[in-house]
Amino acid sequence: MASGTAGSAARGPRTPTVAQLRAFAAVAEHRHFRDAAAASGTSQPALSGAVAALEDALGAQLVERTTRKVIITPLGERVLDHARRVLSSLHALTEEVEAARRPFTGPLHLGVIPTVAPYLLPALLRLVRTSYPDLELHVHEERTPSLLDGLAAGRLDVLLLALPSGGSSPTRDIPLFDEDFVLVTPPGHPLAGRAGVPRDVLLDLDVLLLEEGHCLRDQALDICREAGADLPQGGSTRAAGLSTLVQLVAGGLGVTLLPATALDVEAGRTDRLASVRFADPAPGRRIGLATRPGSARTAEYDRFAATLRDALRELPVRIVE
């Protein structure tokens, strides 16, 4: 590797190929060659070879390979910014051609956060089947940081997540609806079944949370802080998903906060749970779409959002027009 890099440096850098940039971006996103290869649908040797070829073309080391993970060098981070912009521009080019050819056709890569996917996807998939039969929908369930990286890199076209989307790259956010959070307790809890409860009841409760990386965890922490608590007392017990979280509540380990769209699905699986409604204005979250600013499919996404709002009116949400 060292001799190849030295030789490249002597003759000057060569123009990288798109395949090399895509391989490097995938490795940088996953920080692991095997995971990056699986996500890219290619073999690990081919991916590693493409990254090595990019380093040789540029005459610079971009990654440090260890037994457990990949470390991006400082120069590699700068190259990564350029690579993502190039790939995003290429994606925008093909996107513009596809949009001009015929709207709502061809592939659409939709990213969805885990605390939304199980509860909204049934309505969304019905909508696509009935209204956009020529749309080739690909669904990617990932946490918010990964979704935002995928959108910026052009791997994803549109995201369904909590707004504001945040992230280091700008997004164009399209609100869909607002929903309340509901407190879920064991059935014998003193608050079980009550309504109009103030937020400060959270001060005396063991609030169970999702593990780090979920935006819903951050939202729950914000609600607890607004109520006057620095951290929930049950912060050391965490779950990877809402289904596990409600099972912990049913087992008597504490209480938790669920978005209203998840309540019937998650709490309806057992009779060992009860719900508690907060006083107005109840804590909640806004769900919407996020796209790249200036996308050639902007008008298409706006029409899709309007149709999706109508499809979601049956849910316990407040539609944002």
C-alpha positions in Angstrom: 0.0 0.0 0.0 2.8 2.4 0.9 4.7 1.9 -2.3 1.6 2.3 -4.5 0.7 5.6 -2.7 4.3 6.9 -3.1 4.2 6.1 -6.8 0.9 7.9 -7.2 2.2 10.9 -5.4 5.2 11.0 -7.8 3.0 11.1 -10.9 0.3 13.2 -9.4 -3.4 12.3 -8.5 -5.7 10.8 -11.1 -9.4 11.4 -11.4 -11.4 8.9 -9.2 -14.2 6.9 -10.7 -17.7 7.0 -9.5 -17.5 3.4 -8.3 -14.5 4.3 -6.1 -16.2 7.3 -4.6 -19.3 5.2 -3.8 -17.2 2.5 -2.2 -15.3 5.0 0.0 -18.6 6.7 1.0 -20.1 3.4 2.0 -17.1 2.5 4.1 -17.1 5.9 5.7 -20.8 5.6 6.6 -20.5 2.1 8.1 -16.9 2.3 9.4 -16.6 -1.4 8.5 -15.8 -3.1 5.2 -18.1 -6.1 5.7 -21.1 -4.0 6.7 -20.5 -1.5 3.9 -20.2 -4.4 1.4 -23.5 -5.9 2.6 -25.3 -2.5 2.4 -23.9 -1.9 -1.1 -24.7 -5.3 -2.4 -21.1 -6.1 -3.4 -18.4 -8.4 -2.1 -16.0 -7.3 0.6 -12.9 -7.8 -1.6 -14.4 -5.8 -4.4 -15.2 -2.9 -2.0 -11.8 -3.0 -0.3 -10.2 -3.0 -3.8 -12.2 0.0 -4.9 -11.1 2.0 -1.8 -7.5 1.0 -2.3 -7.7 2.0 -6.0 -9.1 5.4 -4.9 -6.2 5.9 -2.4 -3.8 4.9 -5.2 -5.4 7.3 -7.7 -5.2 10.2 -5.2 -1.8 9.2 -3.8 -3.1 9.5 -0.2 -4.2 7.3 2.6 -7.9 7.8 3.3 -8.6 5.0 5.8 -6.8 3.2 8.6 -7.7 -0.5 8.7 -8.0 -2.1 12.1 -9.2 -5.5 13.1 -12.5 -4.1 14.4 -13.4 -1.0 12.4 -12.2 1.5 9.9 -10.9 4.9 10.9 -11.1 7.7 8.4 -8.0 9.8 8.3 -8.2 13.7 8.6 -7.5 14.0 4.8 -10.1 11.2 4.2 -12.7 13.2 6.0 -12.1 16.1 3.6 -12.2 13.8 0.6 -15.4 12.3 2.0 -17.1 15.7 1.9 -16.2 16.1 -1.8 -17.2 12.5 -2.6 -20.6 13.0 -1.0 -21.2 16.2 -3.0 -20.2 14.5 -6.3 -22.4 11.6 -5.6 -25.3 13.8 -4.6 -24.9 15.8 -7.8 -24.9 12.6 -9.9 -28.0 11.4 -8.1 -29.7 14.8 -8.7 -28.9 14.5 -12.4 -30.5 11.1 -12.8 -33.4 12.2 -10.5 -34.1 15.2 -12.7 -34.2 13.2 -15.9 -36.5 10.6 -14.2 -38.8 13.3 -12.9 -39.0 15.0 -16.3 -39.7 11.7 -18.0 -42.7 10.8 -15.9 -43.6 11.6 -12.2 -44.2 8.9 -9.6 -42.4 6.3 -11.6 -39.1 4.4 -11.1 -37.3 3.8 -7.8 -37.9 5.9 -4.7 -35.8 5.1 -1.6 -37.7 6.1 1.5 -36.0 6.2 4.9 -38.2 5.8 8.0 -37.3 5.9 11.7 -38.1 2.8 13.8 -40.6 4.7 16.0 -42.7 5.6 13.0 -42.3 2.7 10.5 -44.6 0.0 12.1 -47.5 2.5 12.6 -47.5 4.5 9.4 -46.2 2.1 6.8 -49.5 0.2 6.4 -51.3 3.3 5.4 -48.4 4.5 3.3 -48.0 1.2 1.4 -51.7 1.1 0.7 -51.4 4.6 -0.7 -48.5 3.7 -3.0 -50.3 0.5 -4.3 -53.5 2.3 -5.1 -52.3 5.8 -6.2 -48.8 5.3 -7.5 -48.6 1.7 -8.9 -45.6 2.5 -11.2 -43.5 3.8 -8.2 -40.8 1.3 -7.2 -40.7 1.9 -3.5 -37.7 0.8 -1.4 -38.1 1.2 2.4 -35.1 1.6 4.7 -35.7 1.6 8.4 -32.9 3.3 10.2 -32.2 5.7 13.0 -32.2 9.5 12.3 -28.5 10.1 12.0 -28.1 7.3 9.5 -31.1 8.5 7.5 -29.8 12.0 7.3 -26.4 10.8 6.1 -28.1 8.6 3.5 -30.1 11.6 2.3 -27.1 13.8 2.0 -25.1 11.2 0.1 -27.9 10.4 -2.3 -28.5 6.9 -1.0 -32.0 7.9 0.1 -34.5 10.2 -1.7 -36.9 11.1 1.0 -37.2 10.6 4.8 -40.2 10.0 7.1 -39.1 11.2 10.6 -39.6 13.6 13.4 -39.2 17.3 12.6 -37.2 19.3 12.7 -34.9 16.8 11.1 -31.6 18.4 12.2 -28.3 17.1 10.9 -25.3 18.9 9.5 -26.6 19.0 5.9 -29.6 21.2 5.0 -33.0 19.5 4.4 -36.3 20.6 3.1 -38.9 19.6 5.7 -42.5 19.0 4.8 -44.8 18.6 7.9 -47.4 16.0 7.9 -49.0 15.8 11.4 -48.6 16.4 15.1 -49.2 13.7 17.7 -49.3 13.6 21.5 -47.2 11.5 23.7 -49.1 9.2 26.1 -47.8 7.9 29.4 -48.0 4.1 29.7 -48.1 2.4 33.1 -49.0 -0.9 34.6 -52.8 -1.3 35.2 -52.5 -1.0 39.0 -50.5 2.2 38.9 -52.1 5.2 40.7 -52.2 7.2 37.4 -53.6 4.4 35.3 -56.5 5.5 33.1 -56.4 9.2 34.2 -56.6 12.1 31.8 -55.6 15.8 32.2 -52.5 14.8 34.1 -49.8 17.6 34.4 -46.3 16.9 33.1 -44.7 17.3 36.5 -46.0 13.9 37.5 -42.9 12.7 35.6 -40.7 14.0 38.5 -41.8 11.1 40.7 -41.8 8.3 38.1 -39.2 5.8 36.8 -39.4 6.7 33.1 -38.0 3.9 30.8 -36.2 5.0 27.6 -35.1 3.7 24.3 -31.4 3.3 23.9 -29.2 6.1 22.6 -29.5 7.0 18.9 -33.3 7.1 18.8 -34.8 10.6 18.4 -37.7 9.5 20.6 -35.3 9.0 23.5 -34.1 12.6 23.1 -37.7 13.8 22.9 -38.6 11.9 26.1 -35.6 13.4 27.9 -36.6 16.9 26.8 -40.1 16.4 28.2 -38.7 15.2 31.5 -36.4 18.2 31.7 -39.3 20.5 30.9 -41.1 19.0 33.8 -38.2 19.8 36.1 -36.2 16.6 36.1 -32.6 16.4 34.9 -32.8 12.7 34.0 -35.5 10.0 34.4 -34.8 7.8 37.4 -35.1 4.7 35.3 -32.5 6.0 32.8 -30.2 3.0 33.3 -32.8 0.6 31.8 -33.1 1.0 28.0 -34.7 -0.8 25.2 -33.9 -1.2 21.5 -37.5 -0.8 20.4 -41.0 0.3 21.6 -42.2 -3.3 21.8 -39.5 -4.2 24.3 -40.1 -0.9 26.2 -43.8 -1.6 26.8 -43.0 -5.2 27.9 -40.7 -3.7 30.5 -43.5 -1.5 31.7 -45.9 -4.5 31.8 -43.3 -6.3 33.9 -43.4 -3.5 36.5 -40.0 -1.9 35.9 -41.4 1.6 35.4 -43.5 3.7 33.0 -42.8 5.1 29.5 -43.9 7.6 26.9 -45.4 6.4 23.6 -46.4 8.4 20.6 -50.2 8.2 20.1 -49.8 6.4 16.8 -48.0 3.5 18.6 -50.4 3.2 21.5 -53.0 0.8 20.0 -50.4 -1.4 18.4 -48.0 -1.7 21.3 -50.4 -1.5 24.3 -53.1 -3.5 22.6 -50.9 -6.6 22.7 -51.4 -7.1 26.5 -53.9 -6.3 29.2 -51.0 -5.5 31.6 -50.8 -1.9 30.4 -52.8 1.3 31.0 -52.6 4.7 29.4 -52.5 8.2 30.9 -53.3 11.4 29.0 -51.5 14.6 29.7 -53.3 18.0 30.2 -53.3 20.3 27.2 -51.0 21.3 25.7 -49.8 17.7 25.8 -46.2 17.0 25.0 -45.8 15.6 21.5 -43.8 15.5 18.3 -44.2 16.6 14.7 -43.8 14.0 11.9 -43.0 14.8 8.3 -41.0 14.3 5.2 -37.4 15.5 4.6 -35.9 15.9 1.2 -32.8 17.5 -0.3 -33.2 21.2 -1.0 -33.5 21.9 -4.7 -34.4 18.3 -5.6 -35.8 17.8 -9.1 -38.7 15.9 -7.6 -39.7 18.7 -5.2 -43.1 19.2 -6.8 -43.6 15.4 -6.7 -42.8 15.2 -3.0 -45.2 18.0 -2.2 -48.0 16.1 -4.0 -47.0 12.9 -2.3 -47.2 14.7 1.1 -50.6 16.1 0.4 -51.9 12.6 -0.6 -50.3 11.0 2.4 -51.9 13.5 4.8 -55.3 12.4 3.6 -54.3 8.7 4.1 -53.3 9.4 7.7 -56.4 11.2 8.8 -57.7 7.9 10.3 -54.9 7.9 12.8 -55.0 9.7 16.2 -53.0 12.7 14.9 -53.6 16.4 14.0 -52.9 16.9 10.3 -50.7 19.9 9.4 -52.0 21.4 6.2 
